[in-house]
Amino acid sequence: MAILEEPIKGVKEVKNFINGEWVDSKGKIVDVVNPATGKVMGKCPISTKEEIHAAVEAAKEAFPDWRRTTPLARSRCLFRLKELLEENFEEVSRIQTMEHGKCIDESRGETRRGIENVEVACGIPTLMQGYYSEDIASGIDEWVIPTPMGVFGIIGPFNFPFMIPLWSAPYAVATGNTIVIKPSSEVPFSQMKLVELAEEAGFPPGVWNVVNGGRTVVDGMLEHKDIVGITFVGSTPTGKDVIYKRCGETGKRVIAQCGAKNFIVIMPDCNVPATIAAMMTSFFGNAGQRCLSGANLLVVGDDDKFYKNFLDQVCDMTSKIKVGYGLDEAIQMGPVRDKDKKANILRYIESGIKEGAKLILDGRKLKIVGDYPDTCFLNPTIFENVSPNMKIGSEEIFGPVMSVMRAKNLDQAIEICNANPFGNGDAIFTQSGRDARYFQYNVESGNVGINIGVVAPVAFFPFSGMKDSFYGVLHTQGKEAVRFFTESKVVIQRWF
Amino acid sequence: MEINTCSGAISLSRELENESAKFYQELSKRFEKDQELFLAFAKENEKYIKQIERAYYGVITDALEGCFAFDLNPEDYQFKNALPKDISYPDAVAEALNMEETMLRFCQTAAEQSKHLMADVPRSFTMVAKKRSERLSKLKSLLER
């Protein structure tokens, strides 16, 4: 099978995009390394506070004109962006595989989901319509106008470098706001490509800005009085203690989508072959680096024969997962993003062993397809006899590790799920409608799957989250994003 | 190596359709009496590639089982695409029938394996399989003339 051609040759320099211009940064430059090949593929700046301020200034200046641009004209820019993204679909996808490591099917899936958000935002002329009541009192009418607010900051994570900023950006600009995006400095290239296409699509200078970097850029956004709101996707400590807290202090709107520890509940009546295929994607897709990955496999019931048979099949299929460079079409799991993340996962595996869990598939024993350095690679790991209070059973590992637990019955399973501080994406696999409804009703999770292993809402539904997985009120995507990016201006009218 | 990923299955499908199209182009040059039909088959193959790729690129999502949707061995779907120099018309059509049976089996297997996992992709394979069944009947009728 073919190894697809790399779209980035040599070492590419990343620049900031401010006020319609590509600008060199005065900040420190860091290497961007392809995690599969170990080769340096680019240089990314860690921009300065002055540079983020310049971007916010440009966005602020662009706001009044962009706000006056009609929703229909704004949506035409998005239609053109959608068309350009389709034309560049394959290049955008392969860039993600190069910068992040995910395999090509996953990258194409990410591209498609990103484009779907652009498509939904194209409907902004109707999505942002207000509403009107005649005669709220005799001769008095009242209506609401969703009004754009100004400059928004969008902070992207490393695990979905292309798609996640698109949970916010299309809605923000469609509603008449201007934006500054900060991609993860580990994976800046797909956002570079995106803004290049946004410029070609006709967004005026200053409407769509990108500033690369790290904490300095984030702090610059949080401090800046002209940033009216921030969307963030990343870890719970940063989301809760930095982003949510400081947005509160400075009066900014905020969506902070954070970490997770997702439970996949297996009922004895599930469709075993289909469930096992779903487990592979859920636990090991994106090398486990997503906030909707399955983390704990919770098998319900005291039927030891079912448990053993199910787990044997899971182990068998998991052990056959082909690990390697994601541009090889045969590969089912790529590397993790970098050696520090791998080291962190290895620490969790060691802690699982120390705490007494049974290691039944050891992903530290590497089996890589192709001749690549093992720096960022891991094979899938499975632990049995995990308890919910072990570190591997309670904390987010963000890697290809499955922790298997058992529960006596569905009530106990739900109790275990709900005792975990996170509430992002729990799922049940069953053929019983009664059990499925009972689970959906009682589980404290923002996204709930019924025979779905990765509970990722499509673009016209909010990407939800509860407890330590989400801080804010409204969510990204769809109608909730439109509400987040607009203020409700209410008009009450009487004529004498 | 067996193919498990959707990307791999789509590439295999494209490869088989292209090989099959080349075979029909060659057939059309050798047997001019049915040139139009064989060239139409070759052209249809291009359409099938587009239909399957369009379905794939339209529904591919990291949330479903794209990397685990198939279990195909490419060796099970090999066929002869070179015609011997002095092959007779009935033998050439028989080769075409063999090839179509292989392609039909490929499409049916791909559709069956991915039916719960890949949304529109299995439907496209099923549609192409149906067209291939019709093509088999047409080829058989050539031998009965």
Contacts between the chains, C-beta under 8 A, distances in Angstrom:
chain1	res1	chain2	res2	distance
A	1	B	1	6.8
A	1	B	3	6.7
A	1	B	8	5.2
A	1	B	11	6.6
A	1	B	12	7.9
A	2	B	11	6.1
A	89	B	57	6.6
A	102	B	62	7.7
A	103	B	5	7.1
A	103	B	7	7.9
A	103	B	67	6.1
A	104	B	5	7.8
A	104	B	7	5.0
A	105	B	5	5.3
A	105	B	6	5.1
A	105	B	7	4.9
A	105	B	60	6.3
A	105	B	62	7.6
A	105	B	66	3.8
A	105	B	67	5.2
A	106	B	62	4.5
A	106	B	66	7.0
A	106	B	67	6.9
A	108	B	7	7.3
A	108	B	57	6.9
A	108	B	60	4.7
A	108	B	66	7.9
A	109	B	60	4.8
A	109	B	61	4.2
A	109	B	62	3.5
A	109	B	63	7.0
A	109	B	64	7.7
A	109	B	66	6.0
A	110	B	62	5.5
A	112	B	57	7.1
A	112	B	58	7.4
A	112	B	59	7.6
A	112	B	60	5.4
A	112	B	61	5.9
A	113	B	61	6.0
A	113	B	62	7.2
A	113	B	63	7.7
A	274	B	116	5.3
A	274	B	117	7.9
A	277	B	65	4.9
A	277	B	68	4.9
A	277	B	69	7.5
A	277	B	116	8.0
A	277	B	117	6.3
A	278	B	65	6.2
A	280	B	65	6.9
A	280	B	67	7.4
A	280	B	68	4.6
A	281	B	63	7.7
A	281	B	64	6.9
A	281	B	65	4.7
A	281	B	66	7.5
A	281	B	67	6.6
A	281	B	68	6.0
A	285	B	62	6.3
A	285	B	67	6.7
A	286	B	62	6.4
A	290	B	62	7.9
A	292	B	63	7.6
A	317	B	68	7.8
A	322	B	4	7.2
A	329	B	3	8.0
A	329	B	5	6.0
A	329	B	7	4.5
A	329	B	8	4.3
A	329	B	11	5.7
A	330	B	1	5.7
A	330	B	3	6.8
A	330	B	4	7.5
A	330	B	5	6.6
A	330	B	8	5.7
A	331	B	5	7.2
A	331	B	67	8.0
A	332	B	4	5.9
A	332	B	5	6.2
A	332	B	67	4.2
A	332	B	68	6.6
A	333	B	67	7.4
A	452	B	63	7.7
A	453	B	65	7.9
A	454	B	62	7.2
A	454	B	63	4.2
A	454	B	64	7.5
A	455	B	63	7.8
A	456	B	61	7.5
A	456	B	62	7.5
A	456	B	63	4.1
